[in-house]
Amino acid sequence: MVRLLLWIAVLCVAAGAQAQPSGQRFVSIAFHDVDDKVGELETDAVTTQVLARFFDWLKGSGWTAITLDDIAAANRGTRPLPDKAILISFDDGYSSLYTRVFPLLKVYNFPIVSALVGTWMEGRPDGTVLYGDRVVPRSEFITWAQAREMQASGLVEFASHSWNLHRGILANPQGNMTPAAITWRYDEATRTYETDAQYRARIRDDLARSRQQIAANLGRAPRAVVWPFGRFTGPAVEIARGLGYGFALTLEPEPAYTSELYAIHRYFPARNPTLGDLSRNLRFEPGRPTTRRVACLSIDSLAALPIGAAQDEALGRMIEGLRVLGANTAIIDAAPAASDGKLSDLYFSTPLLPLRADVLARASWQIRTRGGADVFLRLPIAAAAAAVGETNVPALFADMMRRATPDGIAIDVAEKLPAAPAADLVGNIRAARARLDPATLGRICPHPCESGCNRAGKDGAVAINALERFLGDWGLQHRLQLPTLDAGERGESIGVIGAAPRPSRAPPARCRPAPPARRCCGRCSARPGAATAGIPAPRDPRSAPPCPVRPVPARASRPRSGSRPCAARRDAAR
């Protein structure tokens, strides 16, 4: 049975933004191999002819190929990007990068970023490479000598594609192999999962080894990590930053923004696209929101079957049912149904409650990959709090997200919550999930109010989702601790945020006060300490100029109201 459910999506792993972040917008594209055997092309390959036509179209249409330096400068506010900016990248280090792509780069003078997998770059030239589950000749990938030549041209910057994360590892008892960068590995011998410490150590060792390898062979450590399969977690990003990586590239078919250096989205052209396909996908024109067709699923019958053919057949029927219904979103109950509403055991492994059957991870992965649906997990908060205690709810949800790696959590808003305020519970969940995805609270909001925002008819709706995310990330970065509020009388004055940029009428008889002196914040065009994420540019012609502005001495006093004559005010406003 399919039923509609009011839900809040808490994005977890490798999820794209649903509202426009701050910063300048640009596009990025992720090519892989270039091959001219049209009838035998791999899914990630394009032909030389299509690539040359695409480069020619970019040049003729006024696009500018940018570098990581350009993105960093725009992020700092020192140099804006051109109007039509594109970051071109080639993943995996195929030999075609040198034989087919590099000559075109020299003709068009296009810079690119190329990502190398450490294990694929090792070995003798006449040896072999384990490419996924296939053994291929080492000659299918570039050599270090070719990489040095391309780097010396100034047209190719090499990034890390990990040392050995470009593969699947065992994720559950049923044998699913999922991306190594996002999976807490399952050990068949002990029937246990990798701990947080073990996962972090594995990711850190891998990225550090890749960084050392590229630095030793090219004389320059990579600045960017390109996540294999575009998938990553919060701890992985944290580790990459700690190792000195300044950028991270994903595979989300959405625009990228200079404010999000560790989530640079890229369009992945596959299956030998045409020039029309490439040009159309780079425009990213905003369209109507995707209609959600939601199916709520119970996996009780699936869990009752033994691991093997019977369970696989039942899961296949479930996925086929989703296709027949046309569902693009699946909400899966993470615990068995109980007539009394109590939570006694689960479908994922956690030390907090017994395990009935470890099937949630497999169901989640198969529905996403075979069924093509976004997967959200449902675990009643009130029942969870009653079963494990409110203080353990965040850890319980964190274990669920680690084991099943869904697209998010579904929260039934009609559910009767425990005595603690719902905001506190969600905040506690966010605190635990911060290790996997910082500022989860900013990703909870489904931003329905944006459709009714009166700014939409002027320049753009206030992107409340992005604004909340900005504030949440800033608070996490600066270890913000909010004080506990009491019900007593407070002495603070109140300021209203969100009023019109200027009054509709000028004060009739007196000059309005001059704006206070400002000190440049060094990163944005707003007053120091002001959030700008998600806020459309002001339309007031008298708005402050962008940073940098002339610094104001630290002890400069603020002008008093009416201290400047009207003529001076008018001059300053011109």
N, C-alpha and C positions, 0 to 999 in steps of 0.2 A: 504494500500500500504506500502510496506517495502522499505526503502531507506537507503543507507549507509550514515553515518555522521561522519565526523572527529570530535573527541571529546576528551576532557580532563577530566579524572575522578578525582574529588576532594573527597577523602574518608572522610566520616563523622562519622558514628556511628559504633563502634565495627568492624572496617574493618581491615583486616589483611594486613601486609606489602607486597608489591609487589617486593621489592628488599631486599637483605640480609642486615639486620642491623649489627652494630658492636657488639662486644662481642662474647663470646663462645656460641656455639650452643648446645642445648640439646633437648630432647623430653619430652613431658608430656602427661599423659593419664588421662581421667576423667571417672572413674567408678561410678556407682550409686548403685543399689540394686544387691544382689546376692541371687538367688532363684533356687531351684532344681525342681520346677514344670514346666518341659520343655514345656508341651502343653499349659500352662497358663502364660508364661513369659510376663512381661511388656516390652515395647520397650526399656527401659533403664536398663534392667537386663541381667546378665550373670549367668551361672551356676557355682557351686562350682568346678566342674570338670574342666571346661574351665579355670577358674581363677588359679587353682593349676597348670595346664599344662603351663599356661602363665608364672607364677612365676618360674617354673622349667626351661622353655626355657630361660628366662632372666638370670638366674643363669648360665646355661650351655653355653650361648652365650657371656658371658663376660660383661653383662650389670651391671651397678652400680646404685642402687636406691639412690637418693640424697635427701637432705633436703633443706629447705629454707635457713638455715645457709650456706650450700655449695654454693647456688646461690649468696647469699650476699657476701661471701668471694671472689668468682670469679668476681663479679661486682666491688669490691674494688681493685682487682688485687693482693690480698694476697695469694690466693690458687686457682689454676686452677681446673676445673672440669675434671673428667676422660673422656677418649675418648668416651665411650658409657655410657652417663649419662641419667637417666630417673627420672622424678618426678612423683610419683604415687599419685593419689588423689581419694577420694570417697566423692561424694556430697550427701547432704540431710540428713545424719545421720540415715539411715535405721537400724533397729534392727539387720540385717544381718552383719552389720559392727562389732558387738561384737560377734555374734554367729558363723559366718562363716569366716569372713575376719581376725579378730584378731588372731585366732589360726594359720592361715597360715603365718601371719606376724612374729609370734614368731618362727615358724619353719625355715623360710627363712631369718629372721633378716632384713626384708625390712621396712624402715621408710615410712610413708605416711602423707598426709595432708587430713583432713576431714572437710567438711564445714557444719555448722549447721544453720538451720533456726530458729530464735528466737521463733516465735509463735508456731512452731511445737514442741518445747521442753517444752512448758508450759503445765499446766493442770495436772489433776490427772492421775495416771497410768491407771485407768480403764475408763478414759474419751475418748473424740474424738478430732480429729484434722481436720481442714478445709484444705484439700490437693488439691490446685487448685480449681476446682468446685465440688470436692467430699468430703464427710465426711468419714474419716477412723479412726480406733481405734488408740488411743495414743500409744498402745503397739507395733505398727509397727515401732516405732522409739526408739533409745537408750535412756537410762535414764542418768541423771547427774552422778549417782554413777558409771555406766559403763564407762562413758566418763572420769571420774577421774582415774579409774583403767587403762584405755588404755593410758592416758597421762603419768601416773606414770611409765609406761614401757619404755618410751623414744622412742617408735615406732610410736606414733600418735600425730601429732600437729593439734589442732583444729583451724579452721578459721571461719570467719563470712560469712554466706550465706544470710545476711541481717536479719533484724527483721521481716519484712513483705513485702518484695519486690518480693518474689517468687510467683507472681500471675500477672494476667492481670488487667488493669484498663481501663475505658472507654476512647477511643482515638478520637472519631469523632461522628457526629450526627447519623451515620448509625449503631452505636452500636458495632464497632470493639473493642475487648479487646486486648491490646498490652502490652508488658512487662512494669511493673511499674517503672523500673529504667530508662527507656529511653523515657517515655511518659509524655508530658505536658497534664495533665488530662483535659478532656472535661466535663463541667458541664451542664447536660441536663436542669436543672431548669433555669439557666441564659443564656444558649447558649453561654458560653464563655469558654476560655481556661485558664488553670493555667498560672500565670505570672512567669517570671524567678525567682523572689524572692520567690514565693510560691513553685515552683519546688525545688529550692535549700534548702529551709527550710525543706521540706518533706524528701528529701534524707538525709540531715544532721541529722535530728531527728532519722531516721530509723537506720542509720549506728552507731550513737552514742549509741542508746539503745541496739543494738546487742553487741557492744563492752563492754558495762557495764554489760550486762547479763552474757556473757562468763567469764569475769573477776571475777564476784561475785561467780560463781559456780565452776570455775576451778582454781581460784587463779592466773590467768595469762591472760592478755588481748590478743586478737588475733592480729597477725602481718599481716595477709592476709585477703583480702575480695575476695570472689569468686562470681562474678556477676551472678545473676540468669539468666538462659537461655544464659549466655555468652554475654549479651548485656549491654552496658554502654555508657555514654556520657562524654565529656570533663569536665563539671562541676562536675559530679559524681566522677571522678578521683581526681579532685582538692579537693573536700570535703573529700574524703577518706584519702588523704595525710595529710590534715590539722588535721584530727582526730587521726593521728598516725599510720595508716596502712602503712606498708612498701612494700607490694606486692599486686598485683591484678591479678586474673586468669580469663581467658575467655574460649570460646569454639570455637577456630579456628583450623581446621585440618592442622596446619602448624608447623614447628619447632619453638621452643622458643629460646630466646637469653638472656644472662645474662645482657645485656645493657638495656633491656626493662622489668624492674621489675613490671611495672603497666600494662603490656599487655602480660602476660605469656600464650601463646597459648597452647591448649590442644586438643588432639584427643578424640572424644566422641564415644566409641564403643556401638552401639545399635543393637537391634534385635538379641540378642544371637549370637554374632560373634564367629567364629571358631578360633582356634589357628593360622591358616594361615592368617585369616583376621587381627588379632591383630599384628602379627609379620610383615606383609607386610605394614601395615599403619604406623608403627613406623620408617620405613626406610626413608621415605620422599625423595626418590630419585628424583632429578630434571628431569623433562620430558619436552616435547615440550610445548610451551605456548598454553593455551586453545584458540581455535578459537572462536572469537566473532561473533555471528549471531545476528545482531542488528535489532530490530523493533522499528520504531518511531511511537508513538501512540498519537492520539488526543482523548480527552475525552469529546469533545463538545456534542456528541450525548448522552453520559452517563449523563452529567450534566443537559441536558434538561428534563430528566425523573424525576418524583417525587421519593422521598426516599421510598423504599419498594420493592415489588416483581418485578416490571418492571425494576427498576434499577439493582437489583441483577441478573436478567436474562440476561440483556445486558452485564453486567460485566462478567458473566460466558461465554458468547459467545466470548468476547474479549480474555479471558484467553485460551479458547479452540483454538482460531485462532493462538495464540502464540505457542501452542503445535504443531499444524499442520505444522507451518512454521519452527519449530525446533529452535526458537529464545531462546537464553539464556541471552539476554540483552534487556531490554525495556527502551526506552527513552520517557518519557511522557511530553507533553507540559503542563506547569503549569498555562497557561493563555489561554483564548479563542483566536481562530484565528481571525485576523482582516485584512481586505483587504488593509487598509492604513498602516499596520504595527505598529499602535499605541497600547499602553497598557492602557486599561481603567479599567478592573476589573480582578479578579483572581479566581482560584479554591482552594485557601487556605486563612485562616483568617490572616489579618494583619491590623493594624491601618493606614497603608500608602495608601491603595487602597481599593475600594469597593470589596465586595465578591459577585461573581455571584452564585456560588454553592460550598459548602464545600465537595468536592468529591475527592480531590487529595490524602488525607491521606488514604481513603478506597481503592482507586485504587492501590496505591503504595503497601499497605500491602497485599492485596489479590493477586496481580500479583507475589509478592515475595513468599508468603507462598503457594498459590495454583498453580501458574504457574511455580515456581522454577526458575525464572529469576532474575538476578540482575537489580535493578531499579535505573535509573538516571533521574533526573528532568532537564528540559530545560526551561529557562526563558531568553529571549533575553536581553543582557546587555544594548545595545544601547536604546532599547525601555524602559527598566526599568529606565535608567538614565534620559530619556526625561520625564517620567511620574512622578517620585518622586524626581528627582535631584540626581546628582552624589554622594553627601554626604550621601544620604539615601539608596543607593544601598546595602551596606553591611547589614544594618538592614533588608531590604526586603528579601535578600537571607537567612539570619539567621532565619527569621520567617518561610520561606518555609521549611527549613531543620528541624526545630523544629516540625512543624505540620505533616509532611509526613515521617520523619525519613528514607530517602532513602539511597541507597548505595553511592550516590554521585551526582554531578552536571554534566550535559553535556553542553559544550560550543561549539557552531558552529564557527569554526575558519574562515569560509568564511563570517561571519557576519561583516558588516561595523560598527566599534566601534565609539563611540563619540570622541570628540576632545581630551579628556584626553588620554594619552597613555594606551594601554591595560594592561601593567604591573601594572600601578597605580590602575586600576580598580580591577584587580585580587588581588593586594596587599590589597586594602581596604576591599574586601570580606574576605580575609584571616584574617584581623584584627578583623572583627566582628565575624567570625567563631572561632576565637581563644578561646572564652569562651566555645565552644562545643568540639573543637578538636584542640589542639595547633599545630602550625607549619603546617597549611594546605598547604602552598606553597610547602613544601617538599613532599606532597602527590599528587600534581597536575601533576608532570612530569610523562608521561607514559613510560619513559626511553627507547625509541627505539634505542638510540645510543649504548646501552650496547651490542647489537648483533654484532656491528661492532668494538667494542673496541679491540685493539690488545693485551690487557692484557689477554683476554679470552683464548688464546692459551698457556699462560704461567702458570697462577695460578687462575685467575678469573677476570672477567670484573670489572671495577670500578662501583660500585653500586651508580650511580648518584642520584637515588631517595632517597636512604638511607642517602647519604651525604647531600643533601638539607634538609632532615628532621632533621638531627642532627644539622645543622647550624641554622635552624629555631627554633627548640626547645631550643637551647642554647640562642639564642637571646631573646626569650620570657622569659626564666627563669631569665636572667640577665637584663631584661627591656631595651634591646638595642635600642637606638634611632639613626638612620642613618642620617647624615647631608645631606642637600640639595646640589646637585652638580650644579655648574654653568658652563658656556661654556668658562670661562676665562682660561688663561694659568696657569698651576699648576706646583708646584716645586718639587713634590715627584718623587723619582726614581721608577722604575718599576722592579718588580721581577716576573719571569716566574715560575708558578707552574704546574707541570706535566711533566717536563723533565725526561730523563732517570736517574735511580739512580746513574749512574756513567758514565763518558765519555767512548766512545768506545776505545780510545787509551789514554795511559798515556802521560802527557806532556813530551816532549822529553828531555829537558835539565835541568829541575829544579824540585825540589820536590814540590808536591802539598801541600797547607797549611793544617795544622792539623784542625780537626773539632773543632768548638767552644765548650767551656765548657758548660755543660748542668746541669740544676737543675731538679730533679725528680718532675714530675707533680703530682705524687701520685695516678694517676688513669689509665694511659695508658703508652704505650711504645714509645710515640712520644715526641717531644720537647714540653715544656709547651706552651699551647695555640694552638697547632696544632690539626686539626680535623683528626680523624681516621675512622669515620663511613663510611662504604662503600668502603674503600680502601683496596685491597688485601695486604697481608703481603709482605714486600719487599724481593726480592730474592738476593740482594747484600750481599755476605758473610761478608762484612765489616760493615753492618748496625749496628746501636747502639743496645746494649743489652736491654732487656725489663726492665721496672721499677720493683722494685726500683733500682736506681743507687746511687752511693755515692754522697751525697749532695755537692754542690759547695757553698762556702761562698758567701753571698749576694753581697759583693763588689769585687768579683773576676773579674779580667779583662780578656777580650777575648784574646787569643794568636794572635800575629801578623802573617801575612803570612810569611812562611819560617823561623819562630822563632825556630822550632824544626828540628833537623838534620834528614836526611833520615832514618838513622838506627832507630831512635826513632819512626818515623812514621810507619816503617815496623813492629816494635815490637808491637805497639798498634793495628795494623790491624790483627795480628795473632789470 
